């Protein structure tokens, strides 16, 4: 049977349409039977009965081209144009469009711009000169590796491109010979030098005449056909990859000019555990994801029984806020103007880009954030496809079908009670075009109970296979859209864009100089905490928000809780709404408030979908939970108005906004961990809830740290245009009243104006050695170590410490970035095993008085695959109580001991990390959070050669080396390494600064290699989803 290509079917199809036109056969109601008859007789005859595709395949191709559409048995010409049917939705991954836009910009650069004559390089440091020399060697690497001048260099471990690869076990010694042969029949050759161009202790060279030792001016003359050997000895204590170029210098007796052969020696030092962790199935790049949801016939399922959400009114409606089709098209085109773009779309593109690129004002806040939220949602539509299941099997339990969902317990994906998903039957003839909608009735770890229509239940049999499509809950997005609209409607310009003229104009509510009787007496000893509480109670910033800038471990939440208690005591008519982005943070606020606030005055409002089992027992008595019905409910507005404090997540605060409380009811809104939320999410708790025009209220307090991680976003466009900047960070970086005040030398001026912002300085978490660098790098060196001395120094005498009294270990490991199967996330087996070794050493440590427990250890890694590998390794060694997670999962937490696995070892992947803000490189916030989680011991496992390319990591490395805390692979500071390499290059005469060859072909090859290895332009699904795989669970 002849196989026809798509283009051939398209050509025949278009010819067939032209044939129908020319013969007046385009009838209004042309049946499929009639059109097949015309195709197989008249048209085939017109084509001289040559072989052509069958009619069905041609009709299918024409329908894909939107030249025809088929309704039941009728073929109609042109695309489907029914106003009553919903169009299919297309969501193209935005990284594809972003990558294409970059390529288009690159093409605009004149072709010969890079070919202009360059001036000779000017070096301002030895390191720059060394980099120039090494770059020249890399450019000439193929030429240098070749045998030349009738001299051959060979070993038993030769690989392509002049490489020598060996593998050995940790602690094993391996020796092999580098053989040098003069293949000339007539001329002798002098072997002059043999040098490792990089000092690596794992490698030692030796030879009979000590040429490799560099003794004196001695050379070896090789007669025609003669051979000489240099022995290489490899022995390494630590796991990892060891690499060093070996340069050999020769000279023909008749020539004064030496020549060189340079070979690259690499050794992989492993053990059984490392080998078991290596990929079993080779990595294949995941297929490019484009979400093009066809219009299937959906059969509705069985939703949860109608249950009362309580008596809380819904006065303000919540609209759908679906993505506008025009904006969707612009996003899918990469926000770049295309020649075939309709004029209306071009106009919309220019308007959209102007909206996003210009500074935000209160007039542009709503449309700008709506646009950014839509961008994020479109990327979410693509990313959620990662979790779709093909050929899934369900089981039956009564009237429910049970589906096991891998990753459900970790919210990857997130499925809540009341959510729904879609299933299509997969039979021997493919997948059915009918989708059954199943509602989630019950969840238990990784299994969901689904209510489907009886039509599916009637035909269900064990073993049936389904394709399952997941969705995500749009409630947070919808609430954020409404919030930015309400912010504009309620004229919140003075609050969201405060100025020095407006701030403090509402007067004070309580004298800031009056002494307060504090509930937490320890705050009296902390000048900054006490100052913040006094100004919050006074309302000195109104209508501008008050900011509590809380670096790691400085007692931010303690201060916020005390401020709430003092507001209620000093301002008896006040009513407080206390919020946080997550349930855990909101629960913590509740627990601490209940220490001094009567339970009858406080209510913790939980979303209906929250599991009761996850609520801490200490706060269950103040939750909106009916133990009789076993369900949550929202009391009526009149009932809620009786409480003095309401605690919710930011999303659940939207339920209060819908109720439309009387203006001025909430006098104060406190938001803890405000840096973790996108700005529109913070606005949910403000717009329509806090009246900034009332004389005795309107106080917003934001607590957080803009130097730590902000919200996790998926859309590169949303990040590019600032959705990842929290409201707290925007205030502190763009508003004059929150900037540091200028000080004169020797003055005692407060760095920030205490009427508007307080920066907490006393750290109650970290050992001073752990705190010193982040304090200098991020907090102007102002943090004061105040942690309990006994606790923070409890591990300073560990045997495993390189330097006693300095509780930091930097363990250098040159591992390997690996991926496997269809997972694009990275893992590093050598680092996994090294982390395990340190963990076991800690748990077995003796002589500390108090034994280290598993729960005191936390392990952090930026990549999801590395997290998974470490978790499995811990479980295999019965260490399941150790928390292993991403930096984001550890933000706000602390452990006695933190071990960090940085993973990245291949510099070729760095452009991807930098562009998409992944990993630790060029991401100071992630670095800051990671190294400030530990109280008494910090262990870093990573590649120092890669990490030193980052400003902050390089400072940390130099700090560890300077304090004797570095162990592991060979590593020198930049200047020391430059000095050594300069000497080694000079020893073999490779320190000539001759201009690099202008070899376009070789440069092109190098670029292609980097593209291939780096893989950073091939990202389809969002980089965050592929590599970090953040949780889909939004706390409602």
N, C-alpha and C positions, 0 to 999 in steps of 0.2 A: 504494500500500500504506500502511495506517495505521501510524504509528509510536507505540508506547506507551512512556510514561515508566516508570522503575523503580518509582515509587510506585504507578502504575496496575497494573503486573504484580504487585506485592506485594498490593494490595487484592484483585485477582481470585484470586490464589493462596490467600490466607487464606479467601476465600469458598468456593473449591473444597474446601479441607480441611473446612470446616464442612458443606458439602453431603455429602461422603463420610461424615462422622460421623452426620449426621441420617438418612441412608439406609442405615446399617449396611454401608457398602461398604469399610471399612478392613480389608481382609484382611491376614493375616500375610505372605503371599507374593504381593503384587500385582505382576504383570509390567508393564513399560513399555507393552507392546502393549495390555494390558487397561485400564490407567489412561488411555491416550490414547483408547481406545474410549469409556469413560465420559465423559471430558471433551468429546469432539466430538459426542456424541449427547445423553445425559441432561442433563449440566450445561449445554450450550449451549441445549438446549430450555428448561431452567429459567430461563435468562437471556433468554428470548424471542428467541433467535437474533440478539441484538445482536452487534456486532463486539467480539470479545475477542481477546487475544493467543493465539498458537499454543501448543499444549500444551508443546512442548519448552522455550520461553522461560520459561513459568510454572514448570516443574519445576526449571529452573536457578535461578530466583529463590528458590524455596522451599528449595533445597539451600543457597544462600548464607545464608538466614535460619536454617539449621540446623533447619528443620521436618521435612525428610526427608533421607535419604541413599540413594544408589543403589549397589548392589553387583551388578556384571555387568548382568543384565537385570531385577533385582528392586528395586522401590521399597519402602524401609522408612521407617517414620515415626519422627521424632525424630532427634537428632544421632547420629553414629557413635560407638559406645562399645565399641571393641575394645581389650582390655587388651594385645593382642599387637602393636599397631601404634603406632609413635611418633607423637605428636601434632605438628602443624605448629608451628613456633616463630615467635612474634611479637616483633619488636624495634622499638619505636617510638623515634624520635629523642628524646633526653632534653631537648633544647632546646625542643621543642614543649611538653612537660609543664612545664618550668621557666617558660616564657613564660605558659602558662595559669595556673599557680599565682600568678604575679605579678599577673595580671589579676584573679584571684579575691580576692587580698588588697586590691587597690585598690578593689574593689566594696564591701568591708566598711567603708570610710571613709564616714561620714555625708555625704549628698549636699549639705547646706548648710554643711558645715564650712569650705569655702573661701570662702563668701560672707559670713562674719563681717566686720564693719567692721575694717579694718586701720588701725593708727596711722600717722601720717605718717612717712615714712622719715627715719632719722637717719644722716648720712654721716660716717664717720670719716676719709675721705680723698677727695682730688679724684677719684681713679679711680672710687670708688664712685658719686660724684655723676654723673660722665660716663656710667657704665654705666646709671644710672637714666634719664638723659636719652635715651640711645640706645635703651633699651628702650621708652621712651615713643614715640619716633619710629617704631620698628618697629611698635608697636601701631597707630599712626595712618598707616602707610605708604600704604595705599590712598587714604585721604582726602587726604593731602598730595600724592600724585601726580596727582590729578585736576585738569583745567582748571577754573577757578572764577572767579566775579565777572566773567564775560565776557572772560576773558583766556585765550588759547590759546598753548600752547608745543608746538612740533613740530620734528622733524628728518627727514632722509632715512634715519635709522637707528633709528626707533622700533620697539619691540617691546611685547608685552603688559605690563601692570602698571606703566607708567611707566618702562620700561627703554630704554636706548639701547645697542645692541650694535654693535661694530665689530670687524673682523678685519684684521690687517696683518702683514706679514713683518718679521722682526727687522731693525732699522736703517731701515725704511721710515717715511717721514713721511706722515701723513694729516691733512687738515683738513676740517672740516665746520661748518655753521652751526646754532646753536640759534635758531630763529625764534620771536619773541614778537609776538603780534598782539592788539590791542585790538578785540574784535568788537562792542563796544557801538556803538549808533547815536547815542548822546547824550552819554555821559560820557567824560571823559579819565581816564587812569590813570597813576600815577607808578611807574616802574621804579626801585627804590631800591638793591637789592643783588643781587649774583650771586657765590656763594661755593662753592668745593669744600669739602665738610665733612671731607674727609680729604686731607692733603697727599700727592699722588702726583706725583713728578717727571715721569712720562710724559705728564701732562696739563697743558696751559697754556691759560688763557682770555684772550681779548682782545676789546675792542669799541671802537667809535669814541669814546665818551665816557669810557672807562676805568672804567665802573661795576664791571666784574669785577676791577679792580685795587684797589678799595677806597680810591681817592684822595678825601680830603675828604668833604664832605657832598653832593656833586653827585648829582642824580637826572635821569632822562630822562622827560619827559612824553609819553605816547603819546595822540595825539588819536583820536577814534573812527575805526576802520578802519585806523589806522596800524600799521606793523610795524617791529620793531627786531631786529637780529641780534647774537648773541655768537658769536665764532669759537672753536672748540675745536681745538687742535693736539695731535696724538698722536705721540710719538716715544719708542721704548724700545730700549735696548741689549740687555736680557736677555729671554729667553723667559719666557712665563707669562701669567697672568691679572692684569689691573689693574682695580681697581674703586674708584669714588668717587661718593658722592651729590653732586649739584649742587643747591643751594638758591637759589631766586629769590624775592626779596621785593618785594611791590607794595603800593600804597596808593591807594585811591580819594580824589579830592580832597575829597569830602564827608565822609570818614570819617577818624578819627584812628587807627583800628586797622589795622595791616598784615595782609596775608594772604600765604600762601606756596604755592609749587609746587615740589616736590622730585622730581627725576628721578635715576635711577641709571645712571651711565655705566660701561660695562664694555668692556674691550678685550682681545682675545686676540692675543698676539704669538707668531707661529709661524715655522716654516721648513719646507722640504720634508721633512726627516727627521721632524719632529714630526707633520706631516700624514700621512705614510705609516704612522706608528705608531697613529694613531687607529683606533677599531673599524671594521672593514669590515662586520660584521654586528651589529645592535643587540643589547644585552644582554637576555636573557630569564631570569627567575628559574628556577633549576633546579627540577624537580618535587620535591614533598615526598617524602622517602624513608621508607618504612616497610618493614622487612624482615619479610615474612610468608612464610616458606618453606613452600610447599605440599609435600605428600607425593608426590613423583614416584617412579616406579619407577626405581631406580638400577642400572645394569649396571656391575659392577666392571671395572676395567681391568687392565693388566699392571703390577704393581708392580716395583720394582727387584729384581734377583736377590738372594736372601738372602745377606747378606754379614756376616761376623763383625764385631762392634763391638769385638773384642778379648776379652781374658780377664777384664776387670774385672767382678766379681760385681755382681748387683742383689739386695741383701739387703732393702732397704726399698722397698716397692712405691710406685709413683706412680699415684695414682688419677686419675679423669677430672675431678672437681670441676666438673661441669656446673652451669649457673645453675639454682637451684631455681625451679620454676614460680611459686610464690607471690611470691618476690622479683621475678621478671620482671614479673609483673602490677603490683606496686607501682611498679616503675621506669617501666613504660609509662603508669601513671596519674599520673606526676609526683610521687610520694611525697605525694600529697594525698588526704585522705579524701573519698570521693564518696558521695552518698546511696544509690546502687544497689550499693554495695560490700558483699559478704557480711561477716557479723560476724567470721568467722574472719580475713578479710583486714584488717579494721579493727584487730583485736587485733595481728596481725603488723606492721601499719604503726606502731602506737604503740610496740611493742617495738623495731622497727628504728630509728625516729627517736630514741628514748631512747638506743639503743646508739651512734648516730652523733653525737648532740648533746652527750652527757656526756663528761667527760674520760676519756682512755684509761688503762687499767691493764693489768697483765699478765693479769688474768682476762678482760678484754674485748678484748685485742689480737687474738686469733685470729678470733673472730666478726666484729669490726669490719673488719679488713682483708679477710677473705673477702668480706664484703658490698661493700666498695669495689672490690675486684678484679672482682667480678661486674658491678658498674655499669659499669666501664670496658670489660669484654668486650661487654656489650650494646650500648654505643655503637660499639664496633669492628665489630660485626655490621652496623650501619647504614652506617658510613663505608666499609667495604670494597666496598659496592655501587657506589660511585663508579666503580670500575674494571671493572665488568661490561661485556661487549661484546655488542652486538646485530648480527647479520648478519656475524659474523667469518668469514673464509675461511682454511682451512688448506691446507697442501700435504703431499704424502706423500714420505717418504724411507725406503725399506725397510718395516719394520713400525712405523715411527713416523709420527705426524702432527706437522708443525711449525706452531706458532702464533706470530705476531709480536705482542708485547705492548708497546705504547707505554709509555715511562716505566720499563721493567723495569730498565734500567741504573742508574737512580737509586733503586731500591727503592720505586717507586710504580707498581704494588704490589710487594711482596716475594714472590718465588717461589724456593724453594730446591730443590735436588736431593732427591727423595724426597717432596716435597709433591704435592698433587693439586688438580685443578680439575674442573669439571663442564661438559659441553657437551650442548646439546639441538639437534637438527636443526630448521632453519627451512625449511619448505617453502611452496608456494603457498597452502596452507590454514592457515597459521599455524605455531606452534611445537609440536613433538612433546612428548608428556607423559612421554617416557622420557629420563632423564638418563644420559649415559655419563661414567663417572669416569675421568679420564686422569691417570696418574702422570708426574711430571717425571723424565726420565732424563738429560737434558743441558740445559745453559743456555749460550747464547752471546750476550752483550750483550742484545739485545731479542727474542731468539727462544728458545722452549722446545721440546724434543722430548718428545712425550707418548705414553705407552703406553696404548692403548685396547683394549677387547675386540674380538675378531675380527668380532663382529656389525656393528660400525661400520666396520671396515676392509674387510669384504666388500662393503659397499654404497657405500663412499666413492668419489666421483668429483671431479675437479677442479672448483672453482667452487661446491661445496656450501657452504651458509651455516649458521652455528651461532650460537646464543646461548650465551655463555660466562659462567659464574659462578665467581668467585674465592673462595677461603677464606684464612684466615690461620692460621699455626702457633700452636697453643695451648700449646706446651711451656713458654714462659716463665710464662704464667699458672698452669699446673698446678704448676710448681716453687715459685712464690711461695705458692700455697695450702698446699702441704705444709710449706713453711718456717715459716709462722706457726703451724701446728699443732705442729710439732716444737719451736718456741720455747716454747710453753706446756708441752709434755710434758717438756722438759728444764729447766723452772723457771729461765728466763733473766731473772727479774724484777730481780735485782741488776745485771744487765748492761744491760738495756733501760731501766730506770728507776733509775739509780744515785743514791745520796744521799751527802751529805757524811760520814755515819756509816759507810757501807759502803766508799766509795772509799779505796783505799790500804790496806785491811785485810789484804791478802794478803802484805804485806811486800815487800821489794825483792830483786831477783835479782842486782843489780850496783850498786855504789856510784855514785850520780849525781854525786858530786864528783870521782870518779877521772878523770884525763885519759885520753882515748882517742886511739889512733893512727889517724887518719882516712885513708881511701883517697882521698877528694877533699879535698885540703889547703885548697882555697878556703873550705871551711866553717869553718875555724878563724878566719877573718876575719869571719864572720857570727855574731854572738852568739846570735841567736834560733835559727838552724839548729842550732848546736852544742848549745844548751840542749835543744832538742827531741830530738835524737839521744840525749843522755845519759839523759834521763828515759824514753824508749822502751826503751832497753837495760835500765835499772834496773827497769822494770815498776812505776813508782811509783803508777800509777793503779789497778792491778788490785784487784778484778775489773771496775772501771769502765773503759770504753774510753779510749784516749788520742786526743785530737783535734789534728790539725795544720791550723790555720787558715791557708790560703795565698792571700792576695790576688793579683791578676794580676801575673805576671812575677816572683814572689818566690822561685822555686826550690823549690816544693812537692815535685815529683817527685824532684828531686835529693836533697832531705832524706830523703824516704821510702826511696829506694834506699840511701843511706848507712846509714840506721837498720837496714835488713834485713841489710846486710853486717856491721855491727857486732854485731848479735844473733847471727849465725852464728859470729863470731869469739870474742865474749866469753862466749857461752852455747853451748858445743859440742854439747850434747845437743838443741838446738832444731831444730824442723822448721817451715818457713814456708810458708804458703799466701798467695800474692800475687794479688790480683784487681783488676779494673776493670770498669766497665759495658760498655766497647767493646773490640773486638779491637785497634784502633789504640793505645789506652792500655795494654792488656796487652802488646802487642808492644814498646812503648817501655820498659816496665818490664823486659822480658826483655833488650832490647839493652843497657840500662845495667847490669843485674846481671851480664851476661856479661863485663863489663870486668875483674872481679876474682873471679868465682865460676867454678870449673872447670865445663866443659860437662857432665861426667859427674855433677855434683851437682844439675843443674837440668833440668827438663822443662817445655816449653810445651805444655799440653794444648789442642788445638783441637777444635771440634765437627766431627762427620763431614760436615756440609753445607758447611763453609768451603772456598772456592776456594783451591787450593794456589798459584795464580798471585798471589793477593793477600797472601801471606805474605812479609815482607821476607827477602831472601836471607841477611842476616846472622844470622838466628835459625833458619833451616831445619834446621840440624844438631841442634837440641835439641827439635824438634817430634815429636809422636806420629804420624809419617807413615811409612808403609812404601813405600819407593821401588820395591820389587820388584812390589808389587801396585798401586801408585799410589793407595792409600787410607789414610785415617786409621784408627787403632785405639787402644783404651785398654788399656794393659798391666794385668796382674793386680794386685790390691791388694798382694800380697807384693812385687811388683816396684816398684810406686810408692813403697812404704815405704822404699826404699833412697835415694831422692832427698832432698836437704836443702831444696830449694825447688821448689814446684809453682806455675806461673803459669797462670791461666785467666781467662776472663770470669766474671762473677757467675753467669750462666745455666749455663755448663758446670760450675761448681763443684757444681751439683746432681747431676751424674753421680757425683762423689766422695761426696756425701751418701748416695746410693743404695747405695754399696758398704759403708757402715757401718764406717768405720775404727775401730780400737781407741780407747777413750777416752784422751785426752791425746796422741795421736800428733802432731797439729798443735798446737804450743805457741803459735804466733803467727799471726794472720791480719791482713794489711795490705790495705786497700781504698783505691786511688787514685781520684780523681774521684768520691768518695762522694756529693757533692752532686747528681750527675747521675741517681742511681738512686732509685726509690721505695723506701720502707723495706722492704717485703717482699722486694724483689730483693736488698738487702744481707743479709737474713736467710738467703738461700739458702747463703751462704758461712759462716754461723755455726752455725745450728741443726743439730746432729748432727755437726758437724765440729770445733768448738772447745770443749774441756771447760774451763769456767771454775772447776772445783773442784780441779784438779790444783795442787799447791803450786809447781811450777816452770814453769808456763805459763799458759795462759788469757789471753793478752794480745791485745786487739783494738785496731788502730790505724786511724783513719779520717782521710783527707786530702782536703781540698776547701775550697770557699769558699761559705758560705751566702748571700753577697751576690751571687753570680752565678746564672745560670739553673739551675733544677732540672729534673726530668724533664718531658717533654712528655706531657700527658694529653689525652684527647678528651672524656671524660664530664664535664659540668658538675657533676653530683652528686658525683663522685669528687673534683673540685677543691674544691667547697664544703665537703666534710667532711674535707679534709686529706690526701688521698693524694698530692698534689703536694709535700708537705713531706717532704724527705729525712730519713733518720735523723740525719745530721749537723746539719741545720738544727733538727730537734726538740731535739736535745741542747743546742744553743747558745742556744735561745730559751726552753726550759722547765726545764732542769736547773740547780740552783743552783751546782753545782761548776764549771760551764763559763761562769759569768757573770764580767764584769769586776769586779775587786776595788775597793772604794772607796779613793781616794787623798786625801791632804791636800795643800794647796798647797805646792809646793817639795819634796815628797818624791820619792824615786827608786824608788817601789814599782813592781813589774811589774804591768801592767794585768790580766793573767790569772794564775791559780795555775799555775805551770809544772809542778806534779806531774800535772796533768790535761790541760792545753791550752797550746799555744804559738801565738802569732800571729806570722807572719813579716812583717817590715817593710821589707826592702831589695828595691827593685824593680830588676831587671836588664833591663828591656825598654824602657820609655817615655822619651821626652824629658820633662824636668821640666814643660814647659808643658802637655803632654798628660796628665801624671800628676796635676797639682795639683788639678783639680776633683774627679775621682773619689776622691782621697785624702781631701779635705775632706768630701765628701758621704756616703761609705760606710765610711771606715776611720779616722774620728776624726782626720784630718789627720796620721796617724802614718807614712805611707809615705815612705821615703827614696829619692830617685832615685840609682841606682848603675849605670845602663847605661853602656856604653862611650861615652866622650865623643865620639870621632871618629865612631862609627856613628850616635849619636842626633842629632848636629848636621850630618850629611852633607847635609841638604836645606834648611838654614836660609837659604841665599842664593839660593834659586830665584827667578827673575824673576816668577813668577806669584803669589808671596806678597804679600798686602796690606801686611804688615809684616815686614821682614827680621828674621831671628833668632827669629821666633815661628811655628813650623811647624804652624799650624792655619788652615784657611779655612772660614768658614761662608758658603756661597753661598745666599742667600735666593731661592727660586723659588716663586711662587704658581702652581702648576700646576693640573691637574685630575684628580680621582679618576675613573677610567673603568673600566668592565667591558665584556666583549664576549661574544657568543654565550651559552653556558650556564655560563660560568665565573664564579663569584661573587667570585673574588679580584680585587684592585685593581691597577691600574698607572697610572703618571703619565708620559705621553710627554715632557713638558717636562723632567722630571728625568732620564729615560733619555738624552736628547740632551745635557743638561748634564754628566752623568757621562761620556759618551763624549768630550766636548770636553776635560774635565780629564785624562782618560786619555791622549788623544793629545798634549796639551801636555806631560805628564810624560815620555812616551816620546821626544818630540822635544827635550826640554830639553838645553841645552848648557852647557858651562862648569862642570860638576860634577866633572870628573876621571873618575868612573866612571859609565857610562851606566846609566840605569834600565832594568831588564828587566821583561818582562811578569809573570814569576813573583814579583816583589817587590811586586806590586799585588794587593790584595784588595778586592772590592766587596761590600758588605753591604746587604741590604734585607729588611724583615720580611715582605713579601708574596710568595708564590710566583709570581704572575703578573708582578710587577715583576722578579723574578729571571730569569724566562724571557725577558722582553723585552730585558733588558740582555744576557743570554747571546747571544741572536740578533743583537743589534746588534754585539757584540764579534766574533762569528763572521763577520758580513758585512764587517767591516773587518779581517779576518785577525788577530784578537787572541785566539785561542782558548786561550792559555796563562794567561790571567788567571782566577783563581778567582772566581766569582760565587755567592753563597749566602746563606742566612738567617743570622740571629744564632746560632741553635742550631748550624748547620754550622760556624761559625767559633769556637765556644767551645773553649778550649784551644789555639787556633792564634794565630799572630802573623804580621804582614807588615811590611815596611819602610814601606809606604804603605797606608792604608785609606781608601776612599771609601764613604760611607754615603748611601744614598738613602732618605729617611724616608717618602716617598709621600703621606702624608695631607695633603690640602689643604681638604677639605670638613668644616667643623665638625659638620655634621648626622650624620656617621658616627661621631663620637666616642663616643656612648653605647654603640655596639656594641663598639668597641675596649676601652673601660673595663670593660664587663660581662664580656667573654670574654677579657680579658687579652691582647689582640692588639696588634700594632704597638708603637710606642714610648711612647705616652701612658699615664701612670699605671702604668708597668711599669718600676720603677727597676732591676730586675735586668737586663732586656734593654738598657736604656740603658747600664748599667755595663759589660756585656760588650762592647757595640759600640764604645764609645769607648776601650777599653783594649787593643784588638788591635794598634794601630799603634805602630811603634818610632820613626819619624822624621818622619812627616807624616800629618796627619788632615784629611780634607776632608768636610764635611757639606753635603749638598744637600737642602734642605727648605723648608717654608713656615714662616717665623718667627712669623706671626700665629697659626697653629694650635699650633705647638710651645710657644710661650710660655705656653700655658694649663697646661702641666705644670710642676710645681715644679722638677724637675731640669733639664729642657730650658731653662726660663727662666733658671736660674742659669748654664747653659752659654752661652746667648745673651748675657747681660749680661757674662760673662767675655770672650767674643770681641769684643763691641763695645768694652769697656773697653780691650782690647789692640790695637784697630785691625785685627782679623782678619775683619770682616764686609764682604761685598760682595753685590750683587744688588738685589732689590726693596727699596723703601722700608720701613724698619722703625725704630721708636723704642722705647725702654724704656717701661714702663707709665706712669710718672709724666710723662715728656716728652710722650707721646702724649696723655695726659689733659689736659695744659696746652694743647696745640695745639688739640685738639678743642673744649675749652671756649671758647677765643678765637674759633674759627670759628663755633661755634653762636651765640655772643653777637653776632657781626658781622651776622648776619641775623635776630636776634631769636628764635632757637629755643631759648634757654636757660631758658625759663620752666619752673618746677618744678611745673606744675599736675598734680593727681592724674591718673593714667592712667584712661582710661575703663573702666568695668566692663562690657566687651562680651563676654558669654559666647560669642556666636556667633563673634566674631573669634578669641577664645582657642581655641575648639574647632577653628576652621579652621587656626590656627597649629599646634596639637597634631597635627592630621591631616597637615599638611605635613611636620612633623618625622618622624612615623611613616613617611610615604611615602618621604621622602628618606633617612632613616636606615636603613630596611630592617632594623633590628636585631631586630625581633620576628618576622621571617619566617625566621630561621635554622632549617633543618631538619637537614641533615647537620651534624655538629659544626662549630663555628666554626673550630676548628683545622684540620680537613680541608679546609674550603671556602677559607680564606684563606691559611693557612700551608702546608697540604699536607705535613705532616712525613713523613719516610721511614718505611715500614713495616718496614724491615729491623731486626730485633732481633739483636744480636750474640750468637750461642750459644757 
